[in-house]
């Protein structure tokens, strides 16, 4: 089924009219909407309590636990959108890749992909592989009411970096060696990952997600010429595959200031910006016809409230002429962040931008 033939998601009227989705569509909003990457996570004591003794991947496969964790920041902070609690390696685990998330390390792959024969690890993903996702999103949309739910997935490059390196990396030497030394294998790997990622996003949209975000967390390690040649086609394939559903598509990466024009070209409706590039300059790089998301430095939240508010106003001032703006951090909430600082930040943005 082509993207143009894909069924459009049945959008509930209340989430559709939310400030978050209006901003995604670059429509007038009652206030600048706010949500935070990693808002459902280790910064919340209630999260640590419900996760106690339960591994990360197991947590992602328990619909009632996923529902509770996803709702926690909505209750506590009053954010304008929930993001589905999961991990970018969940679809890989679901198709049988031997991996685990090691505390203090991250995803670790037992048999890294280094040769063409290793691609056999990557079969197609079916809705039955992730039935717990469908169940959890059904529970969530009933609980959230007018608050939109954001689904998400890891982008092909970031997933490939874990699969080829065997775990987290600072240099990506194995992944880049494949990209430069065996471009055919690299292209086939990313193309297969694009299909898996698109299937995972479709499951979330069809279950009721109001928007989706593609995390290309490690794309900032690439030069623009390499991104265009070796990564952009796979990311564009993912966005095209879900275009027919009519839900906003967000694209985000870290350290991607030099890649913003290309990330915009990949096809998202909203481009996420990390803290290194002011929002007005990001808008110039991204070009017209896109909403932007970002971009307070997550470490600012460790400063006194007055400093947080001052830096927040800098972001809002830089974003004042954007076609659409969703306030977020320039990366995820850090684990030791004071939850009350996040709650105050949401209130501050809402107050300062009330129209």
C-alpha positions as CSV (number, residue, x, y, z in Angstrom):
1,X,0.0,0.0,0.0
2,X,1.5,3.4,-1.0
3,X,1.5,6.4,1.3
4,X,-1.2,8.0,-0.8
5,X,-3.4,4.9,-0.3
6,X,-2.9,4.8,3.5
7,X,-6.0,5.3,5.6
8,X,-6.1,8.6,7.4
9,X,-6.0,8.4,11.2
10,X,-9.3,9.1,12.8
11,X,-8.4,12.2,14.7
12,X,-10.6,12.9,17.8
13,X,-11.8,16.4,17.6
14,X,-10.4,17.5,20.9
15,X,-6.7,16.6,20.3
16,X,-7.0,17.9,16.8
17,X,-7.8,21.4,18.1
18,X,-5.1,21.3,20.8
19,X,-2.4,24.0,20.9
20,X,0.2,21.4,20.1
21,X,-1.4,20.1,16.9
22,X,-2.3,23.6,15.9
23,X,1.3,24.7,16.2
24,X,2.4,21.6,14.2
25,X,0.0,22.8,11.5
26,X,1.3,26.4,11.8
27,X,-2.1,27.7,12.8
28,X,-2.8,30.4,15.5
29,X,-2.5,29.0,19.0
30,X,-3.8,30.2,22.4
31,X,-0.3,29.8,23.8
32,X,3.0,28.3,22.8
33,X,2.6,24.6,23.5
34,X,5.2,22.8,25.6
35,X,6.4,19.2,25.9
36,X,9.8,17.7,26.8
37,X,11.7,14.9,25.3
38,X,12.3,12.3,28.1
39,X,9.5,14.0,30.1
40,X,8.4,10.5,31.1
41,X,11.5,9.1,32.8
42,X,14.1,9.1,35.4
43,X,13.6,12.7,36.6
44,X,10.3,11.7,38.2
45,X,10.3,9.9,41.5
46,X,6.9,8.3,40.6
47,X,8.6,6.9,37.5
48,X,11.4,5.4,39.5
49,X,8.9,3.9,41.9
50,X,6.8,2.1,39.3
51,X,9.9,0.9,37.4
52,X,11.6,-0.5,40.5
53,X,12.9,-4.0,39.7
54,X,11.6,-4.0,36.1
55,X,14.0,-3.9,33.2
56,X,13.6,-1.2,30.6
57,X,12.6,-3.4,27.7
58,X,10.1,-5.3,29.9
59,X,8.6,-2.0,31.0
60,X,8.0,-1.1,27.4
61,X,6.0,-4.3,26.8
62,X,3.5,-3.9,29.7
63,X,0.6,-1.8,28.4
64,X,-0.7,-0.7,31.8
65,X,2.8,0.3,33.0
66,X,3.4,2.2,29.7
67,X,0.1,4.0,30.2
68,X,1.0,5.0,33.8
69,X,4.5,6.2,32.9
70,X,3.3,8.2,29.8
71,X,0.6,9.9,31.9
72,X,2.9,10.9,34.8
73,X,4.4,14.1,33.3
74,X,1.0,15.2,31.9
75,X,-0.5,15.1,35.4
76,X,2.5,16.6,37.1
77,X,3.7,19.3,34.6
78,X,0.5,20.2,32.6
79,X,2.4,19.7,29.3
80,X,0.5,20.1,26.1
81,X,1.3,16.7,24.7
82,X,2.2,13.2,26.0
83,X,5.0,11.2,24.3
84,X,4.6,7.4,24.2
85,X,6.9,5.7,26.7
86,X,9.1,3.3,24.8
87,X,12.7,3.0,23.5
88,X,14.0,3.3,20.0
89,X,15.3,-0.3,20.0
90,X,11.9,-1.8,20.9
91,X,11.0,-2.6,17.2
92,X,14.4,-4.3,16.8
93,X,13.8,-6.4,19.9
94,X,10.3,-7.2,18.6
95,X,11.6,-8.8,15.4
96,X,14.1,-10.9,17.3
97,X,17.3,-9.0,17.3
98,X,19.3,-10.2,20.3
99,X,19.8,-7.0,22.4
100,X,19.3,-5.7,25.8
101,X,19.4,-2.2,27.5
102,X,22.2,-2.3,30.1
103,X,21.8,0.1,33.0
104,X,24.4,2.8,32.7
105,X,25.4,1.8,29.2
106,X,22.4,1.7,26.9
107,X,21.4,-0.7,24.1
108,X,23.9,-3.6,23.6
109,X,23.6,-5.9,20.6
110,X,24.8,-9.4,21.0
111,X,25.7,-10.0,17.3
112,X,26.5,-6.7,15.5
113,X,25.8,-6.3,11.8
114,X,29.1,-6.2,10.0
115,X,28.5,-8.3,6.8
116,X,25.7,-8.8,4.3
117,X,24.7,-12.1,5.9
118,X,24.0,-10.3,9.2
119,X,21.1,-8.5,7.5
120,X,19.1,-11.7,8.0
121,X,18.5,-10.5,11.6
122,X,16.2,-7.8,10.2
123,X,12.9,-9.3,9.2
124,X,9.8,-7.2,8.5
125,X,7.9,-6.0,11.6
126,X,4.2,-6.8,11.8
127,X,1.5,-5.3,14.1
128,X,1.4,-8.6,15.9
129,X,5.0,-8.2,16.9
130,X,4.1,-5.1,18.9
131,X,0.5,-5.8,20.0
132,X,1.4,-4.4,23.4
133,X,1.9,-1.0,21.7
134,X,-1.6,-1.0,20.1
135,X,-3.1,-2.0,23.5
136,X,-1.2,0.7,25.4
137,X,-2.1,3.5,23.0
138,X,-5.7,2.5,23.2
139,X,-5.6,2.8,27.0
140,X,-3.7,6.1,26.7
141,X,-6.0,7.9,24.2
142,X,-8.9,7.1,26.4
143,X,-7.1,8.6,29.5
144,X,-5.6,11.6,27.7
145,X,-8.8,13.0,26.3
146,X,-7.9,16.3,24.7
147,X,-4.2,15.9,25.2
148,X,-2.4,14.6,22.0
149,X,-0.2,11.6,22.1
150,X,3.1,11.6,20.2
151,X,4.3,8.3,18.9
152,X,8.0,7.9,18.0
153,X,10.7,5.8,16.5
154,X,14.5,5.8,16.0
155,X,15.6,6.9,12.6
156,X,17.4,4.4,10.3
157,X,20.9,6.0,10.9
158,X,20.7,6.0,14.7
159,X,19.4,2.4,14.7
160,X,22.1,1.4,12.3
161,X,24.7,3.0,14.5
162,X,23.7,0.7,17.4
163,X,23.4,-2.4,15.2
164,X,26.8,-2.0,13.6
165,X,28.7,-0.7,16.6
166,X,27.1,-3.3,18.9
167,X,26.2,-0.5,21.4
168,X,26.6,3.2,22.1
169,X,29.6,4.9,20.5
170,X,31.3,8.3,20.5
171,X,33.1,7.9,17.2
172,X,30.9,5.5,15.1
173,X,34.0,4.0,13.5
174,X,32.4,0.7,12.5
175,X,29.2,2.4,11.1
176,X,31.2,5.0,9.2
177,X,33.6,2.3,7.9
178,X,30.6,0.5,6.4
179,X,29.1,3.7,5.1
180,X,32.3,4.7,3.3
181,X,33.7,1.2,2.5
182,X,30.7,-0.8,1.5
183,X,28.0,1.7,0.5
184,X,25.8,-0.9,-1.1
185,X,25.6,-2.9,2.2
186,X,25.0,0.3,4.1
187,X,22.2,1.4,1.8
188,X,20.5,-2.0,2.1
189,X,20.8,-1.8,5.9
190,X,19.3,1.6,6.1
191,X,16.6,0.7,3.6
192,X,15.6,-2.3,5.6
193,X,15.6,-0.2,8.8
194,X,13.4,2.4,7.1
195,X,10.8,-0.3,6.4
196,X,10.8,-1.5,10.0
197,X,10.6,2.1,11.3
198,X,7.8,3.0,9.0
199,X,5.9,-0.1,10.1
200,X,6.4,0.7,13.8
201,X,5.1,4.3,13.3
202,X,2.1,3.0,11.3
203,X,1.1,0.8,14.2
204,X,1.2,3.8,16.6
205,X,-0.7,6.1,14.3
206,X,-3.4,3.5,13.5
207,X,-3.8,2.9,17.3
208,X,-4.4,6.6,17.9
209,X,-1.2,8.6,18.1
210,X,-1.9,12.2,17.0
211,X,1.7,12.9,15.8
212,X,5.0,11.1,15.4
213,X,8.6,12.0,16.0
214,X,11.6,10.4,14.3
215,X,14.6,10.6,16.5
216,X,17.9,10.7,14.6
217,X,19.8,11.2,17.8
218,X,23.3,10.6,16.4
219,X,23.0,12.2,13.0
220,X,25.0,15.1,14.2
221,X,28.1,12.9,13.8
222,X,27.8,13.2,10.0
223,X,29.0,15.8,7.5
224,X,26.2,17.2,5.3
225,X,27.6,15.6,2.2
226,X,27.5,12.2,3.9
227,X,24.1,12.8,5.3
228,X,22.7,13.7,1.9
229,X,24.2,10.7,0.2
230,X,24.0,8.0,2.8
231,X,21.2,8.8,5.3
232,X,18.6,11.2,3.8
233,X,17.1,8.7,1.4
234,X,16.2,6.3,4.2
235,X,14.7,9.0,6.5
236,X,12.7,10.4,3.6
237,X,11.4,6.9,2.9
238,X,10.0,6.7,6.5
239,X,8.3,10.1,6.3
240,X,6.8,9.3,2.9
241,X,5.5,6.0,4.2
242,X,3.3,7.7,6.8
243,X,2.5,10.9,4.9
244,X,-1.0,9.6,3.9
245,X,-2.2,9.4,7.5
246,X,-2.3,13.2,7.8
247,X,-0.7,13.4,11.3
248,X,2.2,15.8,11.9
249,X,5.7,14.3,11.5
250,X,8.5,15.7,13.6
251,X,12.2,15.2,12.9
252,X,14.9,15.7,15.6
253,X,18.6,15.1,16.0
254,X,21.4,16.3,18.3
255,X,24.2,18.5,17.0
256,X,22.5,18.8,13.7
257,X,22.7,22.6,13.2
258,X,24.6,22.0,9.9
259,X,22.1,19.4,8.8
260,X,18.9,21.4,9.4
261,X,18.3,22.2,5.7
262,X,18.7,18.5,4.8
263,X,16.6,17.3,7.7
264,X,13.9,19.6,6.5
265,X,14.2,18.2,3.0
266,X,13.6,14.7,4.4
267,X,9.9,15.5,4.6
268,X,8.9,16.3,8.2
269,X,6.2,18.9,9.0
270,X,8.1,20.0,12.2
271,X,11.9,20.2,12.6
272,X,13.4,19.9,16.1
273,X,16.3,22.2,16.9
274,X,18.9,21.5,19.6
275,X,20.2,24.3,21.8
276,X,23.2,25.2,19.7
277,X,21.3,27.2,17.0
278,X,19.0,30.1,17.8
279,X,15.4,29.5,16.7
280,X,15.4,32.4,14.2
281,X,18.6,31.2,12.6
282,X,17.2,27.6,12.6
283,X,14.1,28.9,10.7
284,X,16.4,30.5,8.1
285,X,18.2,27.2,7.6
286,X,15.1,25.0,7.6
287,X,13.2,27.3,5.2
288,X,9.5,28.2,4.9
289,X,6.6,25.9,5.3
290,X,7.8,24.1,8.5
291,X,7.0,24.5,12.2
292,X,10.0,24.4,14.6
293,X,10.4,22.7,17.9
294,X,12.9,23.6,20.6
295,X,15.2,24.6,22.1
296,X,16.2,25.5,25.7
297,X,19.5,23.9,26.8
298,X,18.5,21.1,29.2
299,X,21.3,22.1,31.6
300,X,19.7,25.5,32.1
301,X,17.1,23.8,34.4
302,X,19.8,23.4,37.0
303,X,20.2,27.2,37.4
304,X,18.1,29.3,39.7
305,X,14.5,30.0,38.6
306,X,15.3,33.6,37.5
307,X,18.0,32.4,35.2
308,X,15.7,29.7,33.7
309,X,13.0,32.2,33.1
310,X,15.5,34.6,31.5
311,X,16.9,32.0,29.1
312,X,13.4,30.8,28.3
313,X,12.5,34.4,27.3
314,X,15.5,34.4,25.0
315,X,14.2,31.3,23.2
316,X,10.7,32.7,23.0
317,X,12.0,36.0,21.6
318,X,14.1,34.2,19.0
319,X,11.0,32.2,18.0
320,X,8.5,35.0,18.0
321,X,8.3,35.3,14.2
322,X,8.2,31.6,13.4
323,X,5.3,30.1,11.4
324,X,4.8,27.6,14.2
325,X,6.7,27.0,17.4
326,X,6.6,24.2,19.9
327,X,8.6,24.9,23.0
328,X,10.9,22.0,24.0
329,X,14.4,21.4,25.3
330,X,17.2,21.1,22.9
331,X,17.6,17.5,24.0
332,X,16.0,15.2,26.6
333,X,15.3,16.0,30.3
334,X,18.4,15.0,32.3
335,X,17.8,12.4,35.0
336,X,18.8,14.6,37.9
337,X,16.6,17.5,36.8
338,X,14.3,18.8,39.5
339,X,10.7,18.0,38.4
340,X,9.4,21.2,39.9
341,X,11.7,23.2,37.6
342,X,9.9,21.6,34.6
343,X,6.5,22.4,36.1
344,X,7.5,26.0,36.6
345,X,8.9,26.2,33.1
346,X,5.6,25.0,31.5
347,X,3.7,27.6,33.5
348,X,6.1,30.3,32.6
349,X,5.9,29.6,28.8
350,X,2.1,29.4,28.9
351,X,1.9,32.7,30.9
352,X,4.4,34.6,28.7
353,X,2.8,33.5,25.4
354,X,-0.9,33.7,26.3
355,X,-2.8,35.3,23.4
